[in-house]
Amino acid sequence: MEITYPFAKVFADNTNRLNVFFLHDTEHSTFQQIGEIGGGIVDFCELDFSAVREKVKALETMTVTNADFEDVKAGFYEAVDLLKDKHPYVHFFLNSEVVRTLWVSEKSIGEQIDYLQFLFHYCFDLQIQYSEALEFCLNTQMLTEYTLSERYVMFCNLHPDFPKHMLRSMYGIAPMAHGRFDTSKLIQFDNPGEVDAKAVLQNIHRDSDYSVSLWQYFAIQHLEEMLHLEFMEMIKRGIRIKRCTLCDRYFVLADKRKRDYCDRIYKGKRTCKQLGAKQKFHESVSDDIYLVQFQTIYNRMYSRYYRMDAWDSDKPTNKITEEEFKAWIADASNARQEYRQGTICGEDFLVRISKNIDR
Ligand SMILES: [Zn+2]
């Protein structure tokens, strides 16, 4: 399928960053290094879409005649603009799609609106899918008895369409030296006619180990492609995630150091990490018998929901339904938060999470 503007060229190198050229149109592009790899997905999963949801819902009820199509258009742009500067790439890809749909579309007005409604709902669904993928494949607190490869293969078995994703890859000359993208050699220009192509190529070639410094990059047009690329790079590199002991949100474990807290601002000006170092939470999970119990029960519920007790066998399973599982997770997560904040004691916490787990 043809690539149309706007789109992004993404170069992965041997650092934990993605080198991204956002091509807005034929003449305008911006360069950004996104990293650590995994941060984009984690932030997407933690992104608060509630205002966007409300806006899109309100647009659903607007009746469309040619007369107020302009209002509906404006409404979709407002919806997508709510995400501006909230995430390294979500706004770019969603906005691109809105632009493509409303500007150069051969679709009828009704089809354009239906498509944009679909687009936003699809984005909300992606958040659910990737939260599950992160939890299942990469959360260090989960499914600890399985290797990453096993977890990835089990995940693909549960979601047979997932590994069928295709990404478009192309070749381009890029300033890479020793496997790293050299940002000092990037050229910024206002007028392409003024660029000295010979000097640029010589400069790129200077410390390249290759005859021509050709690199494969991904041409990414849709949000789901970008999420897929970043997720696969996480899996490939074994980049793990964890839930912050204080705020309970995911964060990326960038290196092998043991970390329990994220770098987000908690209350006031302090980050979870700064607060965590001071408060009683500093005891790690393994020191707290109730949290250890929680993890054991959590893993058991997970296994039952995904029927991992029945992999490669015909034995009857103790499966729970998706509704049961989600209801349990929601209540258990609240209980854990309350326990951590000291609102309930350890025994009450155990009673809460042990409810309805055996049948
Ligand atoms: Zn946190």
Residues whose N, C-alpha, C, O or C-beta is under 5 A from the ligand:
A	BS01	ZN	C244 L246 C247 D248 C262 R264 C272
